[in-house]
Structure formats: structure tokens, C-alpha cells
Amino acid sequence: MGLENKLDYARKVLPSATWRALAAPVRGPVHLIFAMADHFEPAIDPEDGQKRVPRSEQERRLEWWAREYPKIVDGSRDHDGRPLVHTYFYPAEQYDQGLLEMLAEHCHAGWGEVEVQLHHGTSHPDTAENTRQLLLEYRDRLAFRHRCLALEAGSTRPAYAFVHGNFALANSAAGRFCGVDSEMQILAETGCYADFTMPSGIWHPAQIAKTNSVYECALPLDQAAPHRQGHDLVAGRAPRTFPLIVQGPLVADLRRTLSSARPVLENGAITGTNPPTMHRLSLWKQAQVRVLGRPDWLFIKVFCHSMNPTQKDAVIGDGFRNFLAALVGGAAGRKETLHFVTAREMANILLAACDGREGNPSDYRDYRFKRLTDVPPAAEKSSSVPVSLKG
């Protein structure tokens, strides 16, 4: 990233990130509603982001994960007896029927849920027409073939959560990694109820100035980056504009900034070089992402790339196991009631808070959007399926 872009990023982010870090720390008792957004890409090549590893390696990675992950998390459960689950945002452009069957089986066994991720516009700008077609066909494959995604009461249209694979949501990276100004409108019209993309990677050009928030877009959805401005979610006021924007933390890490003599930002990315720690948990809480009027419900959304072999210890190894034990084991002493949720469940709890619901947020995991697990697979219509989606 060039100096000019870094300065633009700093101008947008550093004032609010520093203000959050200097605000009064969160005091209990609080409910921590914790979601792991996994940019789940079995094909990822850590040496070259444009390449994909052989399918045999993808299958090996997924089999290993489905076998080993439950062993790691099963013994550390939240206040409601739930393990830490992942929301597996699987890329639409990498659809593989066999791999999705394996992942869906893992999720139906209780270890997470599958949602929609999309990388596009990498070599040249995508079009609105292609984006819409790809999302619709992928959505229906996930819903009716693999029994993933959700339904809202009274609707037969599958509903989904979304992340933009290169952070450039609604063409917010100056035309790179997307190209579709009206992407947010397309998401709304194809059943997306919440976007979990933000914050971006550190110094990424797609980062916006509005941070540490859950909100409705305030700009027209057919414009580029309508999430640049928004109306914060408020208890007692039901949102009307979807998809909701559900952000993770973006806070200045003052301790590391002082030791390194340069700005260090916490953005919730779980990586091999920056694994989860209790210090990072304190920063995630310091972001204070919540519905206005419900200060005791804190929403923590972090993200990872669990299929990247270089991230193994941070997402499933001893380092992760130690963090999870400290997170769960020390919750009572920190006056925290811990709730492990999927992206769908987090969105439901947000909507319940907007409707003025109180008590245990876990009661609202299925408040509005319910898992589509009882819908029989739709009849195959191969003639309408594009080559990019054939499994």
C-alpha cells in the first residue's frame, strides 16, 4: 500500500480507534455474544493467493478439520452448554458439491453453520448481472441441496449472511476486487440479512470510517459503499434496511503501540502471527460493539482463515486451546456470561435487542431467521447451473 493510501486509512481509522482505546473499560456483569467468522477456503494456497491447491489436498484439509475440531472445543462450553462454533463462509466461486456435503455434515452435527462468501472482480471488474446470478444459484445450492442457510417465518426464500472475500464490499476499494457499485442492493434482493465483512485487513483500502458498530446503511443501496454511513441499531426501534452491517473490533492497541513506537491496531483477525490472547479479548470488549440502549449485551465478531495451514496453531492448536480454556474458565471471575453463536444467531440476537427483548440473549438465537434443516433438497436443474457452480 502506498503512502497516500496509508495516510487516507490512518485519517479514517486512527482517531476513532484511539478514542475507543482510551474510553472507560467495560465493567461487568455483561453478556459476551461471541462469533467466529471463518473465511473458509479449502483451496487456499498460502504461497500465492491467486492459486488453488489440488482438490485432493482440499478434501484432506476438510476431513482433518471435521475430525479434529470437535475434539478441541467440546470440553470448553459457554454458559448455555454450547461449544465454540464457526460460521463457515464458503466461497461461491469455489463451489464443490462433494466438499460442501462434507462441510454440511460437520455443521449438521452441531459444529457450525455455512454461509456465503464471494471473491470477484480480481482480474477485471465484475458486473451486477453476473454477481446476482452467481449469488442466487449458490444460495439455492446451499439451501436446497445441502440444507444450509435460513428461512424467515412466512417466506420461502432462503436467507443468508455474507462476507466479501477481499473486503471490497459494494466496490469500496476504489474499483479493485469487486466492480459492482450496486452490490449491497443485490445482496438485499437475494436474501442477505446481515453482512459480516468489516473491518477490513489492516491498511486495506476498503476500510470505512464508521467502525465498532452494528447498523443499517444510511446511503442508497444501489450506490457504491453505502455502508460508509449508517443508523446505529437501537433498542426499541426495529431496523428496516437490510442487510444489517455487523462489524468486528477496530481498536488501537496502546500497549503494543508504546512498545513498538508505531500505531498497532486490533481488528479481530486470528492469524499465526497474531493468535488469540486474553489481552486481545480485552480490546475486543473495549470496542463496545452493541445495540444502543442494551449496554450489557456486547457483540464480539472475530475472523480467521482456518484452512490456511500457516494459521493452524492459532485456530486449532495448543495456543488456541489455551485461549479457549482461559476464555471459558475465567468468564465468571470477569463477570461475563459467555454465549458462543453463529453469524445467523448473532443477527437474530441483534434483532431481538432492537425489539426490546431482555434477559438471556441465548433465548433469541432463532428469533427471526431459523435454520433451513427440514426443507427437502430441491430437484436438480443442471441446465440452469453455470459452469462455475457445477460440483
FIDREN-736043 format. One record per residue: x, y, z of N, C-alpha, C in turn. Coordinates in steps of 0.2 Angstrom, whole numbers, plus 5000, padded with zeros to 4 digits. Each point is the difference from the previous one (the first is absolute). Example, Ala and Ser with C-alpha at 12.3 -4.5 7.8 and 13.67 -1.06 7.14 Angstrom:
BEGIN
506649725039499650065000500450065000 499850054996500450065001499650055003 
***
This chain:
BEGIN
500449945000499650065000500450065000 499950054995500450065000499950055006 500450055001500050045005499350045000 499850024994499450045000499449965003 500049944998499449955002500149995007 500649995003500149995007499850065004 500150064997499850065004499250015000 499749984994499350005000499749955005 500349945000499749955005500150035007 500650035002500150025007499550065001 499950044995499550065002499349975001 499849954997499349975001500049965007 500549975001500049955006500350025006 500650035000500450015006499650045006 499650064998499750045005499549955004 499649974997499449965003500349945004 500649974997500349945003500350025006 500350065000500450025006499550025006 499450044997499550015005499749945004 499949954996499749945003500549975005 500750004998500549985005500050045006 499950065000500050045006499450015004 499449974997499450005004500049965006 499550015005500049975006499949924998 500449965003500049934999499349975002 499849944996499449975002500049975007 499550015003499949975007499449955000 500149945003499449965001499550025004 499549965001499849944996499850014993 500349974995499850004993499949944997 499649994995499949954995500550014994 500449954999500550004994499749954995 499850034994499749964995500550004995 500349944999500749994997499949954994 500250034994499949964993500750004997 500249944997500649994996499850004993 500150054996499950004993500649974996 499949944997500549974997500050014993 500550034997500050014993500349934997 499649954999500149935000500249984992 500650004999500249994993500549945000 499749944999500549944999500550004995 499950044995500450004994500650055001 500050045006500550055001500749984999 500450044996500749985000500450065003 500349995006500350055004500650034996 500349974995500550034997499850044994 499450004998499750044994499350005001 499750065001499350005001499650004994 500350004994499649994994500049924998 500349965003500049934998499649965005 499849944998499749955004500349945000 500049975006500449935001499549954997 500349944998499649954997499449985004 499549974997499449985004500249955005 500449954999500249955005500250035006 500450065000500350035006499450045003 499550034996499450035003499649955004 499949944997499649955004500449985006 500749995000500349985006500050055005 500050064998500050065005499349995004 499550004996499350005003499949945004 500249944998499949945004500450015007 500650024999500450015007499650055004 499850064997499650055005499449975003 499649964996499449985003500149945005 500649974999500149955005500350035007 500550054999500450025006499650065003 499750044997499750065003499549995006 499649954999499549985006500449985006 500649974999500449975006500250065004 500250064996500350055004499550055004 499450004997499550055003499549975004 500049935000499449975003500050015008 500650005003500150015007499950075003 500050054996499950075002499450034997 499550005004499350024998499850075003 499550034997499850075003499549995005 499750055002499550005006499449964998 499949994994499449964998500249934998 500649985001500249934998500249994993 500150064996500150004993500850004999 500349964995500750014999500150064995 500650025000500250054995499949984993 499550024996499949984993500350054995 500149984994500250054995499450014995 500050064998499650014994500550004994 499849954996500549984994499750044994 500350054998499950044994500449974995 499649964996500349964994500050044994 500550014996500050044994499549974995 499650044997499549984995500449984993 500550044999500449984994500449945000 500049975006500449945001499649945002 499350014998499549945002500349944997 499949955005500249934998499549955004 499649974996499449965004500349955005 500549974998500249955005500350035007 500450054999500250045006499550035004 499550034996499550035004499649945004 499949944997499649955004500449985006 500750005000500449995006499950055005 500050064998500050065004499350005003 499549994996499350005003499949955005 500249944999500049955005500350025007 500650034999500350025006499650055004 499750054996499550055003499449975003 499749964996499449965003500149965006 500649985001500249975007500150055005 499950064999500050055006500650045000 500550014995500650035001500050064996 499550034997500050064997499450014995 500150054995499550014995500450034994 499749984994500350034994499750064998 500350054997499850064998500350024993 499950064997500250014994500650055000 500549984996500650054999500150004992 500350064998500150014993500650044999 500549974996500550044997499850014993 500150064998499950024992500350064999 500050014993500350074998500750005001 500449945000500750015002500450014994 499949974994500450014994499750064996 499350015000499750054997499350025004 499750054999499450025004499449954998 499749985005499449954999499450054998 499549964998499450044998499449985005 499550055000499549995005499649944998 499949994993499649944998500349935002 500750004999500349945002500049985007 500150065004500049995007499449985003 499450034997499449975002499849934999 500249984993499949934998500449955005 500650025001500549965004499749995007 499850055003499750005007499449965000 499550014996499449975000500149924999 500449984995500149934999500449975006 500550035002500349975006499650005006 499650055002499550005005499649945000 499749994994499549944999500449935001 500650004998500449945001500149985007 500250055004500150005007499449985003 499450034999499449995003499749934999 499949994993499549944998500449944999 500750004998500449945000500349985006 500350055004500449995006499650025006 499450025000499650025006500450055005 500350044997500350065004499650064999 500250065003499750065000499450005004 499550054999499550015004499450024997 499450005003499450024998499750055005 499650054998499750055004499249975000 499750015006499349985000499650034995 499649964996499550024995500450014993 500649985000500450014993500249934998 500149994994500349954997500650014997 500350065000500650024997500649995005 500549964998500549995005500450075002 500250015006500350065003500749985002 500550054999500749985002500350065002 500649985004500550055002500650004995 500450065000500450014994500750035003 500549984996500750045001500250004993 500350064999500450014993500749985001 500249954996500649975000500650045000 500050064997500650045000499850075003 499550005004499850065004499750054996 500050004994499850064996499350004999 499650005005499350005000499750054996 499549994996499750054996500550054996 500549974998500550044996500350055004 500249995006500350055005500750004999 500449964996500750015000500250034993 499750064998500250034995500049964993 499549965000499949964994500449935000 500449995004500449945001499549945003 500149944998499749945004499350005000 499650044995499350005000499850024994 499950074999499750034994499350015000 499649985005499350015000499850055005 499850064998499850055004499349985004 499649964996499349995003500049935004 500649985002500149935004499550005006 500050055004499650005006499249994998 499850034995499349994997499949934998 500549974997499949934997500049955006 500450025005500049965006499350005004 499750065000499450015003499449964996 500150004994499549974996500049934999 500649975002500149934999500049965007 499850045005499849975007500650015005 500450044999500650015005499750055006 500049975006499750045006500650045004 500649974999500550045004500749994996 500450055000500749994997500550015006 500549955000500549995005500750024998 500150044994500650014997500550045004 499750065003500450055003500249985007 500650025003500550044996500449964995 500450044996500449974995500649985003 500549974996500749995002500350075002 500550005004500350065002500350034994 499950074999500350044994499649984994 499549975000499649984994499650064997 500050014994499750064997499250005001 499749945001499350005001499850025007 500450015004499850025007499650075000 499550005004499550065000500250035007 499750075001500150035006499649985005 499449984999499549975005500349945003 500149995006500349945003499649985006 500249945003499749985006499350015001 499649984995499350015000499649944997 499350005002499549964996499550054998 499850004994499650054997499749994993 499550044998499750004994500450054995 500149984994500350054995499550065000 500350064999499650065000500050034993 500549974995500050034993499649954996 499850024994499649964996500449934998 499749955000500449934999500249994993 499850044995500249994994500750044998 500250045005500650045000500649965002 500650014998500649975003500150025007 500249955004500150005007499550045004 499449985000499550035004500049995007 500549955002500149995007500550055003 500250054996500450055003499750055005 499350004999499650045005499549955003 499850015006499449955002499750035007 499449975001499650015006500149945005 500350025005500249955005499349965003 500149945001499449965002499950035007 499350005002499850035006499549955003 500049995007499549965003499350045000 499549964998499350034999499950034993 500549994995499850034993500249944996 499549974996500249954996500350024993 500649974998500350034994499649984994 500050044995499649994994500549994994 500650025000500549994994500449945001 500049954996500449945000500450004994 500649975000500349975006500350045005 499949985006500350035006500850004999 500450055003500750005000500249985007 500349945000500349985007500750005000 500350045004500750014999500449975006 500649984999500449985005500450065003 500549995005500450055003500550034996 500150075000500650034997500250055005 500549995005500250035005500750015000 500350065003500750015000500249955006 500649974999500349965006500550045003 499950045005500450055002500649965003 500049955003500549965004500549994994 499849974995500549984995500250064996 499650054999500250064997500650035004 500050015006500550035004500749965000 499949934999500649965000500350004993 499650014995500350004993500150074997 499850055003500050074998499750014993 499549964999499650014994499349985001 499550034997499349985001499949924999 499749975005499849934999499350005001 499649974995499349995001499849935000 499449995004499749945001499449994996 500049964995499449994996499649935000 500249965005499649945001500349944996 500550014996500349954996500449955004 499849935000500349955003500549974995 500750015001500549984995500549975004 500549964996500649975003500450055004 500150064997500450055003499750045005 499349995001499650045005499549965002 500149955005499549955002499650035005 499549975002499550035005500349995007 500050065004500250005007499550045004 500150005007499650035004500150085000 500650024998500050074998499650024995 500049964994499650024994499350005002 499849955005499350005002499850075003 500450025004499950075003499950054995 500350004994499950054995499449994996 499849934999499449994997499450035004 500049995007499550035004500050075000 500650035000500150075000499750044993 499949964995499750034994499350015002 499749975004499350015003499550004994 500049954996499549994995499449985003 499450044999499449985003499450044998 499449985001499450044998499950055005 499950064998500050065005499449985004 500150025007499449985004500149935004 500449964997500149935003500850005002 500250045004500850005002500249935003 499649965002500249945003500149944995 499850014994500149954995500650024995 500549975001500650024995500149954995 500150024994500049964994500850004998 500349945000500749994998500049964994 500250024994500049964994500850014998 500349945000500750004997500049954994 500650004997500049964993500649975000 500049944995500649964999500049974993 500549974998500149964994500249935003 499549965002500349945003500349954996 499850004993500349954995500750034998 500350055002500750024999500449965004 500549964998500449965004500450045005 500250064998500450055004499750025006 499349995000499650035006499849945005 500349944999499849955004500050005007 500550025003500050015007499550055003 500050054996499550065003499349985000 499849954995499349995000499849935002 500549955002499849945002500649965004 500650045001500549975003500050015008 500649995003500050015007499950075002 500350054996499850075002499350025000 499649974995499350015000499749975006 500249945001499749965006500150045006 500650025001500150045007499650065000 499950044995499650065000499349985001 499749954997499349985001499949985007 500549965003499949985007500050065005 500450054998500050065005499450054998 499850004994499350034999499449985003 500049935000499449975004500149995007 500649985002500149995007500050065004 500250064997500150065004499450055000 499449984996499550044998499650025007 499949965004499750025007500350055004 500749995000500450055004500050064997 499950014993500050064996499350035000 499549965003499350025000499750014993 500249944997499850004993499549934999 499550014997499649944998500149994992 500349944999500349994993499549964996 499950034993499549964996500449994993 500249944998500249994994499549994994 500050044995499550014995500349994993 499549994995500250004993499850074998 500250024994499850064997499250015000 499749954998499250005000499850025007 500249965005499850015007500150075002 500650034998500250065003499550064997 499949994993499550044997499350005003 499849945002499449995003499950035007 500650005004500050035006500050085000 500450024995499950074998499350034999 499749964996499350024998499549995007 500249955004499650005006500150065005 500650025000500250065004499650064997 500050014993499750054997499250005002 499849945001499250005002499950015007 500650015004499950015007500049945004 500249944998500049945003500650015006 499949965005500450015006500249935002 500449995006500149945003500649964997 500049944999500649964997500050014992 500550034997500050004993500049944996 500249945004500049944997499349974998 499550035003499349984999499750034993 500450044997499850034993500549984994 500349945001500549984995499649984993 499349985001499649994994499450055000 500250065002499450055000499650014994 500450014995499750024993500249964994 500649985000500249964994500249935003 499749954998500149935003500349964995 500449955002500449964996499549964995 500349994994499649974995500249934999 499849965006500349935000499449954998 499450025000499549954999499750014993 500350044996499750014993500449944995 499649964997500349954996500450034994 500549974998500450024994499650024994 500150054997499650024994500249954994 499649994995500249964994500550044996 500549964998500650034996499850034994 500250064998499950034994500650024997 500449954998500750014997500050044994 499550014997500050044994500150075001 499850025007500050075002500650025004 500449955001500650015004500650024996 500350055002500650034996500649955001 500550004996500649965000500350015007 500150065002500350025006499749975006 499449975000499749975006499949935000 500249974994499949925000500549975004 499749955004500449965005500249944997 
***
